[in-house]
Amino acid sequence: MRKKIIVVAVMLVIVLCSCAKREPAKSPASEELANKISEQFKDLNINIEEKKAEELFDDKNNMDFSKIENFAVRQSKHGEIGVFRLYTDVNADYIKEAAHKRILKLQAEACGLENLNIANNAEVRSYGNYVYYVSHNEKDKIFKIIEDELKGV
């Protein structure tokens, strides 16, 4: 009987740990995260104004910006990042899909082999109520900056 209780308790702990949500330790505005990245990656210095950024994602009125608390997009000649802070993580999959569509556009618009490789290696991730995408040759370093900031490292 004692073994059964221990086994059930261990299984319960495993299930609870696997179901735990990743919640950011800090909640910086998207603009703060984008600025932190731009400080280290000077090429990502083109700040896309909100109206222009909405046009990048809203070709056919298929993105509901009311689900987004704030966002920032930075571009360069060779890359692009987008950071979205949502009101709730419930909408993360919806925004991730919109970011994937943006990556498809970047791939279609890529000129030259280097830019095509960068666009083809672009990735979308989420952490709690944040969704972010990176299309840049230093994508792993940029993801680390974002995730360290959200974890409070």
C-alpha positions in Angstrom: 0.0 0.0 0.0 2.8 2.4 0.9 4.5 1.8 -2.5 1.3 2.6 -4.3 0.9 5.9 -2.4 4.5 6.9 -3.2 4.1 6.0 -6.9 0.9 8.0 -7.1 2.5 10.9 -5.4 5.5 10.9 -7.7 3.2 10.7 -10.8 1.2 13.6 -9.5 4.3 15.7 -9.0 5.4 14.9 -12.5 2.1 15.8 -14.0 1.8 19.0 -12.1 5.4 20.0 -13.1 4.7 19.3 -16.8 1.5 21.3 -16.8 3.0 24.3 -15.1 2.9 27.4 -17.2 6.0 29.4 -18.0 5.3 32.8 -16.5 7.7 35.6 -17.0 9.5 36.8 -13.8 9.5 40.3 -15.3 6.9 42.0 -17.6 8.8 44.5 -19.7 7.1 46.4 -22.5 7.8 45.0 -25.9 9.6 48.3 -26.7 12.0 47.7 -23.8 12.9 44.3 -25.1 13.4 45.5 -28.6 15.6 48.4 -27.4 17.7 46.0 -25.4 18.2 43.9 -28.6 19.0 46.9 -30.7 21.7 48.0 -28.2 23.6 44.8 -28.8 22.6 44.3 -32.5 23.1 47.8 -34.0 21.9 46.5 -37.4 18.4 46.1 -36.0 18.0 49.9 -35.8 14.9 50.5 -37.9 12.0 51.0 -35.5 8.8 50.2 -37.3 6.1 52.6 -36.2 2.9 51.1 -34.9 0.8 51.9 -38.0 3.4 50.5 -40.4 3.8 47.4 -38.2 0.1 46.8 -38.3 0.3 46.9 -42.1 3.1 44.2 -42.0 0.8 41.8 -40.2 -2.7 42.8 -41.4 -2.9 42.2 -45.1 -6.5 41.2 -45.1 -7.7 42.2 -41.7 -6.7 38.8 -40.3 -5.0 40.0 -37.2 -6.9 41.3 -34.2 -4.6 43.8 -32.5 -7.0 44.1 -29.6 -5.4 40.9 -28.2 -2.0 42.6 -28.0 -1.2 44.9 -25.1 1.9 46.3 -26.9 4.4 45.3 -29.5 7.6 46.4 -31.2 9.1 45.5 -34.5 12.7 46.2 -35.5 14.1 45.7 -39.0 17.4 45.9 -40.7 18.6 45.2 -44.2 19.2 41.6 -43.3 16.7 40.8 -40.6 13.6 41.5 -38.5 12.4 40.8 -35.0 9.0 41.3 -33.5 8.0 41.2 -29.8 4.4 41.1 -28.7 3.1 41.4 -25.1 -0.4 40.0 -24.9 -3.0 40.7 -22.3 -3.2 37.0 -21.6 -1.4 33.9 -22.8 -4.7 32.5 -24.0 -4.1 34.3 -27.4 -0.5 33.2 -27.8 -1.3 30.6 -30.5 -3.3 33.1 -32.5 -0.4 35.6 -32.5 2.1 32.9 -33.2 0.2 32.0 -36.3 0.3 35.7 -37.4 4.0 35.8 -36.8 4.4 32.6 -38.9 2.6 34.3 -41.7 5.0 37.3 -41.4 7.9 34.9 -41.7 6.4 33.4 -44.8 6.3 36.9 -46.3 9.9 37.5 -45.3 10.9 34.3 -47.1 8.9 35.3 -50.2 10.5 38.8 -50.2 14.1 37.7 -49.5 16.7 38.8 -52.0 20.0 37.0 -52.2 21.1 33.7 -50.8 22.2 35.1 -47.4 18.8 36.8 -46.8 16.9 33.7 -47.9 18.9 31.6 -45.5 18.2 34.0 -42.7 14.4 34.1 -43.5 14.3 30.3 -43.8 15.8 29.9 -40.4 13.4 32.4 -38.8 11.6 31.1 -35.7 8.6 32.1 -33.5 8.6 31.4 -29.8 6.4 32.3 -26.8 6.9 32.6 -23.1 3.9 33.2 -21.0 2.0 36.1 -22.4 4.8 37.1 -24.8 5.2 36.0 -28.4 8.3 36.9 -30.4 9.9 36.0 -33.7 13.4 36.4 -35.0 14.7 36.4 -38.5 18.3 37.2 -38.1 21.7 35.5 -38.5 22.2 35.8 -34.7 18.8 34.5 -33.8 19.9 32.3 -30.9 21.7 35.2 -29.2 18.6 37.4 -29.7 16.3 34.7 -28.3 18.6 34.4 -25.3 18.4 38.1 -24.6 14.6 38.0 -24.7 14.2 34.9 -22.6 16.8 36.1 -20.0 14.9 39.4 -19.6 11.6 37.6 -19.2 13.1 35.1 -16.7 14.7 38.0 -14.8 18.2 36.8 -15.3 
